[in-house]
Amino acid sequence: MKWIILPFVKGVLRRREGFFPHFLFLKDPEDHPRIIKRMAITEKLFSEAKLPVETIDLEGNNVFEKIFFSIHLADWTAYYLANHYKVDPEQVALVERFKDLMQS
């Protein structure tokens, strides 16, 4: 597996050869103004670096519906991406390690 390093903002973005990152921003007009500003700046920097960015407005009539919408969207996105790249969508080493650390 070969890794390609893309410089951006602070630090580096690593990606596997044959995989191009795509960034999704989940926006809510009720977000704190600093969060809205931070997301706009990040989106601008990524776009200037020719990294694809998509913005999705959270759906829901209240905060709980928006939370479940974002969880649902993230779960299905991860599932279909894992299938596309032929990896097991259930096992993620970093998540498993996080769970282990939470138990201790």
C-alpha positions in Angstrom: 0.0 0.0 0.0 1.5 3.3 -1.1 0.7 6.6 0.7 0.8 10.0 -0.9 1.2 13.1 1.2 -0.8 16.2 0.4 0.3 19.3 2.3 -2.5 21.6 3.5 -3.3 24.0 6.3 -1.3 22.7 9.2 0.4 19.3 8.9 -0.3 16.8 6.1 -3.1 14.8 4.7 -2.3 11.3 3.9 -4.2 9.3 1.4 -3.8 5.9 -0.2 -2.9 5.7 -3.9 -6.1 5.4 -5.9 -8.2 7.1 -3.2 -8.9 10.8 -3.4 -10.4 12.4 -0.3 -13.7 14.1 -0.4 -14.9 16.3 2.5 -18.4 16.6 3.7 -19.5 19.5 5.9 -22.7 19.1 7.9 -24.1 22.5 8.5 -26.9 23.8 10.7 -27.9 27.5 10.6 -28.3 27.2 14.4 -24.5 26.4 14.9 -22.5 28.9 17.0 -21.1 31.7 14.8 -17.5 30.6 15.5 -18.3 27.1 14.2 -19.9 28.6 11.1 -16.8 30.8 10.6 -14.4 27.9 11.2 -16.3 25.7 8.7 -16.3 28.4 6.1 -12.6 29.0 6.4 -11.8 25.3 6.3 -14.0 24.8 3.2 -12.2 27.8 1.5 -8.8 26.4 2.3 -9.7 22.9 1.1 -11.2 24.3 -2.1 -8.1 26.4 -2.8 -6.1 23.2 -2.4 -8.3 21.6 -5.1 -9.8 19.2 -2.5 -13.5 18.4 -3.2 -15.9 19.7 -0.6 -19.6 19.1 -0.3 -22.0 20.9 2.1 -25.0 19.1 3.5 -27.6 21.0 5.5 -28.8 19.1 8.5 -32.4 18.1 8.4 -34.8 18.0 11.3 -37.3 20.1 13.2 -35.3 20.1 16.5 -31.8 19.3 17.8 -32.6 15.6 18.3 -33.8 15.0 14.8 -30.7 16.8 13.5 -28.5 14.6 15.6 -30.1 11.4 14.4 -30.0 12.6 10.8 -26.3 13.2 11.0 -25.6 9.8 12.7 -27.8 8.1 10.1 -26.0 9.8 7.2 -22.5 9.1 8.7 -23.3 5.4 9.3 -24.6 4.8 5.8 -21.8 6.8 4.2 -19.2 4.8 6.1 -20.9 1.5 5.2 -21.1 2.2 1.4 -17.5 3.6 1.3 -16.2 0.5 3.1 -18.0 -1.7 0.6 -16.7 0.3 -2.3 -13.1 -0.1 -1.1 -13.7 -3.7 -0.2 -13.0 -3.4 3.5 -15.0 -4.7 6.5 -17.3 -1.9 7.5 -17.6 -3.3 11.0 -14.0 -3.4 12.1 -12.1 -0.1 12.3 -8.8 -0.4 14.3 -8.9 3.2 15.6 -12.5 2.9 16.8 -11.7 -0.5 18.4 -8.7 1.0 20.2 -10.9 3.9 21.3 -13.5 1.5 22.7 -10.7 -0.4 24.6 -9.4 2.8 26.1 -12.9 3.9 27.2 -13.3 0.6 29.1 -10.1 1.2 31.2 
